[in-house]
């Protein structure tokens, strides 16, 4: 009698389940399980021209007694425009309480992405029971990671006329255009590689420049114009000069943005590689020619001569 009751209960339960699937296909489906996903690293940092990968562990948990596997699909529902995100395996099958590691590859689709900010990549993992999926649904799993770009530093120096000529005891100015091609705010310090200019005096104005990072796709990076003003040498007596002087200008660019490297299961600020990435040296050379006679006090002689000539003319008129 007990066996008949159990058998009847099983048959009745099966009949009710099938009746729901056949006669009420539009009824609200029940969650028979849930998908979940978790990344092994977040946030994740990518270098310029670089790529990277992490592991997304996808799991399936059944809420009830379940024989049937689920068909799993991974979708990238949100990512920054400058990043390409690709799962190594987008669809696969999971059994009850089974997990699968999936490699997620990431690569920059744009250059000059500003360093220091993090963007979100969001994944959606769906599961579907092939048999009876109309009323037995699987709750969707979600996961997200933060992705950033490491800084790089690059500046250029541009001089419109690197060769100039002047006379003794005269000023000569070289305009210097400093451009920031890096992806972070950069401080540029200007100096001469050699202060011994053979008697030439110089002034750099300004000596230090702060430039914002270059924007993605911008053909004209941020720039600022500095000036190198030279004063040509002269002797203490009447002299003739015909000399060339070479000048080498150095720009030391430094960015304060942090550079991250993967240490075990997380990214940490690197101290070892920081100087090789966040410091950049640029150079420019110029030639200045000092040619002509130098007559000390020559202007005063001319003035005295002019006054004497005026006095002489006035005396003759009086006579």
Secondary structure as a PSIPRED ss2 file (coil, helix, strand):
# PSIPRED VFORMAT (PSIPRED V4.0)

   1 X C   1.000  0.000  0.000
   2 X H   0.000  1.000  0.000
   3 X H   0.000  1.000  0.000
   4 X H   0.000  1.000  0.000
   5 X H   0.000  1.000  0.000
   6 X H   0.000  1.000  0.000
   7 X H   0.000  1.000  0.000
   8 X H   0.000  1.000  0.000
   9 X H   0.000  1.000  0.000
  10 X H   0.000  1.000  0.000
  11 X H   0.000  1.000  0.000
  12 X H   0.000  1.000  0.000
  13 X H   0.000  1.000  0.000
  14 X H   0.000  1.000  0.000
  15 X H   0.000  1.000  0.000
  16 X H   0.000  1.000  0.000
  17 X H   0.000  1.000  0.000
  18 X H   0.000  1.000  0.000
  19 X H   0.000  1.000  0.000
  20 X H   0.000  1.000  0.000
  21 X H   0.000  1.000  0.000
  22 X H   0.000  1.000  0.000
  23 X H   0.000  1.000  0.000
  24 X C   1.000  0.000  0.000
  25 X C   1.000  0.000  0.000
  26 X C   1.000  0.000  0.000
  27 X C   1.000  0.000  0.000
  28 X C   1.000  0.000  0.000
  29 X C   1.000  0.000  0.000
  30 X E   0.000  0.000  1.000
  31 X E   0.000  0.000  1.000
  32 X E   0.000  0.000  1.000
  33 X E   0.000  0.000  1.000
  34 X E   0.000  0.000  1.000
  35 X E   0.000  0.000  1.000
  36 X E   0.000  0.000  1.000
  37 X E   0.000  0.000  1.000
  38 X E   0.000  0.000  1.000
  39 X E   0.000  0.000  1.000
  40 X C   1.000  0.000  0.000
  41 X C   1.000  0.000  0.000
  42 X C   1.000  0.000  0.000
  43 X C   1.000  0.000  0.000
  44 X E   0.000  0.000  1.000
  45 X E   0.000  0.000  1.000
  46 X E   0.000  0.000  1.000
  47 X C   1.000  0.000  0.000
  48 X C   1.000  0.000  0.000
  49 X C   1.000  0.000  0.000
  50 X C   1.000  0.000  0.000
  51 X E   0.000  0.000  1.000
  52 X E   0.000  0.000  1.000
  53 X E   0.000  0.000  1.000
  54 X E   0.000  0.000  1.000
  55 X E   0.000  0.000  1.000
  56 X E   0.000  0.000  1.000
  57 X E   0.000  0.000  1.000
  58 X E   0.000  0.000  1.000
  59 X E   0.000  0.000  1.000
  60 X E   0.000  0.000  1.000
  61 X E   0.000  0.000  1.000
  62 X E   0.000  0.000  1.000
  63 X C   1.000  0.000  0.000
  64 X C   1.000  0.000  0.000
  65 X C   1.000  0.000  0.000
  66 X C   1.000  0.000  0.000
  67 X C   1.000  0.000  0.000
  68 X C   1.000  0.000  0.000
  69 X C   1.000  0.000  0.000
  70 X E   0.000  0.000  1.000
  71 X E   0.000  0.000  1.000
  72 X E   0.000  0.000  1.000
  73 X E   0.000  0.000  1.000
  74 X E   0.000  0.000  1.000
  75 X E   0.000  0.000  1.000
  76 X E   0.000  0.000  1.000
  77 X E   0.000  0.000  1.000
  78 X E   0.000  0.000  1.000
  79 X C   1.000  0.000  0.000
  80 X C   1.000  0.000  0.000
  81 X C   1.000  0.000  0.000
  82 X C   1.000  0.000  0.000
  83 X E   0.000  0.000  1.000
  84 X E   0.000  0.000  1.000
  85 X E   0.000  0.000  1.000
  86 X E   0.000  0.000  1.000
  87 X E   0.000  0.000  1.000
  88 X C   1.000  0.000  0.000
  89 X C   1.000  0.000  0.000
  90 X C   1.000  0.000  0.000
  91 X E   0.000  0.000  1.000
  92 X E   0.000  0.000  1.000
  93 X E   0.000  0.000  1.000
  94 X E   0.000  0.000  1.000
  95 X C   1.000  0.000  0.000
  96 X C   1.000  0.000  0.000
  97 X C   1.000  0.000  0.000
  98 X C   1.000  0.000  0.000
  99 X E   0.000  0.000  1.000
 100 X E   0.000  0.000  1.000
 101 X E   0.000  0.000  1.000
 102 X E   0.000  0.000  1.000
 103 X E   0.000  0.000  1.000
 104 X E   0.000  0.000  1.000
 105 X E   0.000  0.000  1.000
 106 X E   0.000  0.000  1.000
 107 X E   0.000  0.000  1.000
 108 X E   0.000  0.000  1.000
 109 X C   1.000  0.000  0.000
 110 X C   1.000  0.000  0.000
 111 X C   1.000  0.000  0.000
 112 X C   1.000  0.000  0.000
 113 X C   1.000  0.000  0.000
 114 X C   1.000  0.000  0.000
 115 X C   1.000  0.000  0.000
 116 X C   1.000  0.000  0.000
 117 X C   1.000  0.000  0.000
 118 X C   1.000  0.000  0.000
 119 X E   0.000  0.000  1.000
 120 X E   0.000  0.000  1.000
 121 X E   0.000  0.000  1.000
 122 X E   0.000  0.000  1.000
 123 X E   0.000  0.000  1.000
 124 X E   0.000  0.000  1.000
 125 X E   0.000  0.000  1.000
 126 X E   0.000  0.000  1.000
 127 X E   0.000  0.000  1.000
 128 X E   0.000  0.000  1.000
 129 X E   0.000  0.000  1.000
 130 X C   1.000  0.000  0.000
 131 X C   1.000  0.000  0.000
 132 X C   1.000  0.000  0.000
 133 X C   1.000  0.000  0.000
 134 X C   1.000  0.000  0.000
 135 X C   1.000  0.000  0.000
 136 X E   0.000  0.000  1.000
 137 X E   0.000  0.000  1.000
 138 X E   0.000  0.000  1.000
 139 X E   0.000  0.000  1.000
 140 X C   1.000  0.000  0.000
 141 X E   0.000  0.000  1.000
 142 X E   0.000  0.000  1.000
 143 X E   0.000  0.000  1.000
 144 X E   0.000  0.000  1.000
 145 X E   0.000  0.000  1.000
 146 X E   0.000  0.000  1.000
 147 X E   0.000  0.000  1.000
 148 X E   0.000  0.000  1.000
 149 X E   0.000  0.000  1.000
 150 X C   1.000  0.000  0.000
 151 X C   1.000  0.000  0.000
 152 X C   1.000  0.000  0.000
 153 X C   1.000  0.000  0.000
 154 X C   1.000  0.000  0.000
 155 X E   0.000  0.000  1.000
 156 X E   0.000  0.000  1.000
 157 X E   0.000  0.000  1.000
 158 X E   0.000  0.000  1.000
 159 X C   1.000  0.000  0.000
 160 X C   1.000  0.000  0.000
 161 X C   1.000  0.000  0.000
 162 X C   1.000  0.000  0.000
 163 X E   0.000  0.000  1.000
 164 X E   0.000  0.000  1.000
 165 X E   0.000  0.000  1.000
 166 X E   0.000  0.000  1.000
 167 X C   1.000  0.000  0.000
 168 X C   1.000  0.000  0.000
 169 X C   1.000  0.000  0.000
 170 X C   1.000  0.000  0.000
 171 X E   0.000  0.000  1.000
 172 X E   0.000  0.000  1.000
 173 X E   0.000  0.000  1.000
 174 X E   0.000  0.000  1.000
 175 X E   0.000  0.000  1.000
 176 X E   0.000  0.000  1.000
 177 X E   0.000  0.000  1.000
 178 X E   0.000  0.000  1.000
 179 X E   0.000  0.000  1.000
 180 X E   0.000  0.000  1.000
 181 X C   1.000  0.000  0.000
 182 X C   1.000  0.000  0.000
 183 X C   1.000  0.000  0.000
 184 X C   1.000  0.000  0.000
 185 X C   1.000  0.000  0.000
 186 X E   0.000  0.000  1.000
 187 X E   0.000  0.000  1.000
 188 X E   0.000  0.000  1.000
 189 X E   0.000  0.000  1.000
 190 X E   0.000  0.000  1.000
 191 X E   0.000  0.000  1.000
 192 X E   0.000  0.000  1.000
 193 X C   1.000  0.000  0.000
 194 X C   1.000  0.000  0.000
 195 X C   1.000  0.000  0.000
 196 X C   1.000  0.000  0.000
 197 X C   1.000  0.000  0.000
 198 X C   1.000  0.000  0.000
 199 X C   1.000  0.000  0.000
 200 X C   1.000  0.000  0.000
 201 X E   0.000  0.000  1.000
 202 X E   0.000  0.000  1.000
 203 X E   0.000  0.000  1.000
 204 X E   0.000  0.000  1.000
 205 X E   0.000  0.000  1.000
 206 X C   1.000  0.000  0.000
 207 X C   1.000  0.000  0.000
 208 X E   0.000  0.000  1.000
 209 X E   0.000  0.000  1.000
 210 X E   0.000  0.000  1.000
 211 X E   0.000  0.000  1.000
 212 X C   1.000  0.000  0.000
 213 X C   1.000  0.000  0.000
 214 X C   1.000  0.000  0.000
 215 X C   1.000  0.000  0.000
 216 X C   1.000  0.000  0.000
 217 X C   1.000  0.000  0.000
 218 X C   1.000  0.000  0.000
 219 X C   1.000  0.000  0.000
 220 X C   1.000  0.000  0.000
 221 X C   1.000  0.000  0.000
 222 X C   1.000  0.000  0.000
 223 X E   0.000  0.000  1.000
 224 X E   0.000  0.000  1.000
 225 X E   0.000  0.000  1.000
 226 X E   0.000  0.000  1.000
 227 X E   0.000  0.000  1.000
 228 X E   0.000  0.000  1.000
 229 X E   0.000  0.000  1.000
 230 X E   0.000  0.000  1.000
 231 X E   0.000  0.000  1.000
 232 X C   1.000  0.000  0.000
 233 X C   1.000  0.000  0.000
 234 X C   1.000  0.000  0.000
 235 X C   1.000  0.000  0.000
 236 X C   1.000  0.000  0.000
 237 X C   1.000  0.000  0.000
 238 X C   1.000  0.000  0.000
 239 X E   0.000  0.000  1.000
 240 X E   0.000  0.000  1.000
 241 X E   0.000  0.000  1.000
 242 X E   0.000  0.000  1.000
 243 X E   0.000  0.000  1.000
 244 X E   0.000  0.000  1.000
 245 X E   0.000  0.000  1.000
 246 X E   0.000  0.000  1.000
 247 X E   0.000  0.000  1.000
 248 X E   0.000  0.000  1.000
 249 X E   0.000  0.000  1.000
 250 X E   0.000  0.000  1.000
 251 X E   0.000  0.000  1.000
 252 X E   0.000  0.000  1.000
 253 X E   0.000  0.000  1.000
 254 X E   0.000  0.000  1.000
 255 X E   0.000  0.000  1.000
 256 X C   1.000  0.000  0.000
 257 X C   1.000  0.000  0.000
 258 X C   1.000  0.000  0.000
 259 X C   1.000  0.000  0.000
 260 X E   0.000  0.000  1.000
 261 X E   0.000  0.000  1.000
 262 X E   0.000  0.000  1.000
 263 X E   0.000  0.000  1.000
 264 X C   1.000  0.000  0.000
 265 X C   1.000  0.000  0.000
 266 X E   0.000  0.000  1.000
 267 X E   0.000  0.000  1.000
 268 X E   0.000  0.000  1.000
 269 X E   0.000  0.000  1.000
 270 X C   1.000  0.000  0.000
 271 X C   1.000  0.000  0.000
 272 X C   1.000  0.000  0.000
 273 X C   1.000  0.000  0.000
 274 X H   0.000  1.000  0.000
 275 X H   0.000  1.000  0.000
 276 X H   0.000  1.000  0.000
 277 X H   0.000  1.000  0.000
 278 X H   0.000  1.000  0.000
 279 X E   0.000  0.000  1.000
 280 X E   0.000  0.000  1.000
 281 X E   0.000  0.000  1.000
 282 X E   0.000  0.000  1.000
 283 X E   0.000  0.000  1.000
 284 X E   0.000  0.000  1.000
 285 X E   0.000  0.000  1.000
 286 X E   0.000  0.000  1.000
 287 X E   0.000  0.000  1.000
 288 X E   0.000  0.000  1.000
 289 X E   0.000  0.000  1.000
 290 X E   0.000  0.000  1.000
 291 X E   0.000  0.000  1.000
 292 X E   0.000  0.000  1.000
 293 X E   0.000  0.000  1.000
 294 X E   0.000  0.000  1.000
 295 X C   1.000  0.000  0.000
 296 X C   1.000  0.000  0.000
 297 X C   1.000  0.000  0.000
 298 X H   0.000  1.000  0.000
 299 X H   0.000  1.000  0.000
 300 X H   0.000  1.000  0.000
 301 X H   0.000  1.000  0.000
 302 X H   0.000  1.000  0.000
 303 X H   0.000  1.000  0.000
 304 X H   0.000  1.000  0.000
 305 X H   0.000  1.000  0.000
 306 X H   0.000  1.000  0.000
 307 X H   0.000  1.000  0.000
 308 X H   0.000  1.000  0.000
 309 X H   0.000  1.000  0.000
 310 X H   0.000  1.000  0.000
 311 X H   0.000  1.000  0.000
 312 X H   0.000  1.000  0.000
 313 X H   0.000  1.000  0.000
 314 X H   0.000  1.000  0.000
 315 X H   0.000  1.000  0.000
 316 X H   0.000  1.000  0.000
 317 X H   0.000  1.000  0.000
 318 X H   0.000  1.000  0.000
 319 X C   1.000  0.000  0.000
